[in-house]
């Protein structure tokens, strides 16, 4: 058993990509509705318009991913800074 979270990460005992399934009944219902709406609109479009619509959807997804990466990175940095500040103050709390 690793002694710290850093060792667990290093030895592959935990993975930053592993997480519980975030699917909920509400999320599944939204996904079904999104798919149904997409089919409704694309079913009434020419093949050129369907292609443009799919390209638009891809661009929106990429934009959202960029924002999520930025939010995650900012949160990670804030967490690291928080940990550093805690470690700086540790000396006054723990007598080693």
C-alpha positions in Angstrom: 0.0 0.0 0.0 1.5 3.4 -1.0 2.2 5.7 1.9 0.9 8.8 0.1 -1.4 9.9 -2.7 1.8 10.9 -4.7 3.1 7.3 -4.4 -0.3 5.9 -5.4 -0.3 8.2 -8.5 3.3 7.3 -9.3 2.8 3.5 -9.0 -0.5 3.6 -10.9 -2.7 2.6 -8.0 -5.0 5.5 -8.7 -5.7 7.2 -12.0 -6.8 10.8 -12.4 -9.0 9.6 -15.3 -10.9 7.2 -13.1 -14.1 8.5 -11.5 -17.5 7.3 -10.7 -20.1 7.2 -13.4 -21.8 10.7 -13.4 -24.8 9.5 -15.3 -28.1 10.3 -13.5 -31.7 9.7 -14.6 -31.9 13.5 -15.4 -28.7 13.4 -17.5 -29.9 10.3 -19.4 -33.2 12.0 -20.1 -31.5 15.2 -21.4 -29.3 13.0 -23.6 -32.3 11.3 -25.1 -34.0 14.6 -25.6 -30.9 16.1 -27.3 -30.7 13.1 -29.6 -34.4 13.3 -30.4 -34.2 17.0 -31.2 -31.0 16.5 -33.3 -32.8 13.7 -35.3 -35.8 16.0 -35.8 -33.8 18.8 -37.2 -31.4 16.8 -39.3 -34.2 14.7 -40.6 -35.6 17.8 -42.3 -32.3 19.0 -43.7 -30.4 18.5 -46.9 -27.2 16.5 -46.6 -25.1 19.7 -46.9 -27.1 21.3 -44.1 -26.7 18.1 -42.0 -22.9 18.2 -42.5 -22.8 21.9 -41.5 -25.0 21.2 -38.5 -22.6 18.3 -37.4 -19.6 20.6 -37.9 -21.4 23.2 -35.7 -22.0 20.6 -33.1 -18.3 19.6 -33.2 -17.2 23.2 -32.8 -19.5 23.7 -29.8 -18.1 20.5 -28.2 -14.5 21.6 -28.7 -15.3 25.0 -27.2 -16.9 23.4 -24.2 -13.9 21.0 -23.8 -11.5 24.0 -23.9 -13.5 25.7 -21.2 -13.6 22.6 -19.0 -9.9 22.0 -19.3 -9.3 25.7 -18.3 -11.7 25.3 -15.3 -10.0 22.0 -14.3 -6.5 23.5 -14.6 -7.5 26.6 -12.6 -9.0 24.4 -9.9 -5.9 22.2 -9.8 -3.6 25.2 -9.4 -5.8 26.7 -6.7 -5.7 23.3 -4.9 -1.9 23.1 -5.1 -1.6 26.7 -3.8 -3.9 25.8 -1.0 -1.8 22.8 -0.1 1.5 24.8 -0.2 0.0 27.4 2.1 -1.1 24.6 4.5 2.4 23.1 4.4 4.0 26.5 5.1 1.8 26.8 8.2 2.4 23.2 9.3 5.6 24.1 11.2 3.6 26.1 13.8 1.1 23.3 14.3 3.1 20.1 14.3 6.2 19.8 16.3 8.4 17.2 14.5 
